Amino acid sequence: MNEKSCCVVDAQGFYCAYVLVQTDGDKQTVVGYTLQAGEVLVGSDTTPDRKQHAGGAGFVKPRWDEDAAAWIEGATAEELAAWEAEHPAPELPEPSDNLEERVAALEQAQAEIWSAQAAAIREGVNSVD
């Protein structure tokens, strides 16, 4: 028996979950997740990058493009604008000549980014936006 990780997408190709799949010959068993009506496993073995804030890299509403075998943005221009208004880019501190102040400011910015990332994971994993 072999194991691999796969992404689950709904009937429109939107990302739903990242799951472990056990394979035994032609038989595939999804571990710890029940595929819902219309959901399928896709060939991507990595989750799509989720956008953390306005101007950041990644997707707000990742959709699998079967023809390109790649993730694309599935959100409309209006959905993107609304999402970015709710998730502004973090304000970066003004540069300082004092090394200790610079380190403290960078640590604070990093903590804010990690907090936002943790919230996105809690809110976004195994759910359809």
N, C-alpha and C positions, 0 to 999 in steps of 0.2 A: 504494500500500500504506500502510495506517495502522497505528499501534501503540497499544496500551493495556495497562494493568496490570490483572490480575484475581487473585482469590483462588481457590485450589483447595480443595475440600472433599471428604471421603469420602462414602460412601453414607449415613451417618447425619448428615451436615452438619457434621462436625467439621473445623476448619481444618487444612490440610496444608501449604500453601505459597503464596507470593506470586510470580506469574510475569508475564513479558512475553508479550503475545499480538499477533501480526501478523495483520491482517485484509486480505483482498483480495476484495472483493465479499462473497459468503456464506461464503468459506473462512476458517477461523481456524487459525493455526499457533502452538502454544505453543513459545516459544524456550527452549532449555536445560533442559527438564523434560519427562518422559514421563508422561502421565496413566496412573495405575494403574487396574485394574479397579474400577469403582464411583465413581471420582473424576470430578468435574465442575467446570467454571468457574462462579463465581457473579458476580452483578452488582456486588458491592462492589469499589470501586476503591481501597480502603484496607485495610490489615491490621487485624485486631482488636487493641485495646489489651491488652497482656499485663500481668497483675498482677505487681508487682515484690516485694511483701512483704505480710505480714498487715496488713489495714487499708487497703492501697493501692487505687487505682482499677484497673479492668481485669478481665480474665478469666483464670482458671486453665486452663480447657479450653473455648475459644471454639467455639460452634456457630452456624451460619447458620440463621436462622429464615426460611424462604422466604416464609411468609405475611406476616410483619412487614417483610421485606426489611431485616433488621438482625441484628447479632451478639447472642447471648444466652449466659449462662453454661451450659455443658454438664456441668460437674462436679456430682456429687451432694454433698449436705451432708457426708457422710463424707469424700469426696475433698477438699472444700474445707478441712475441719478438719485433715486430715492434711497438706495442702500448707501451710496457714498455720502449723502447728506446726514445719514444716521451714524456713519462711521468715519468721522474726519481723521485725517492724518495726525499723528501725535505731534505736539509742538516740541521742537527740539530746542534745547537751551542755547542761549547766546554763547559764543566762544569766550573763553576766559584765558588769561595768561597764567592763572594759578592752576597748577597741575592737579592739586587735590580737589578743587572745585570742578574741574573738567571731568575727573574720574567719578565724582559723586553725581554729577549731572548725567553722565552716560549710564551709570548704574541705575539711576531713577528712570531714565527713558527705557532701558532694557527691561526693568521690572514692569513698566506699564505695557510694553509690547507682549511680554510673557503672560501677563494677566489677561490681555485681550485675546491672545491665542488660546489660553486655557478656556476662556468663556466661549470662544468659537467652537472649540472641540466639544465642550459639553452641550452646546446648543445644536451643533450641526452633524455630529456623527450619528449614523443610522437613522437619519430623517430626510425627508424630502422637503425642500424649501418651496 
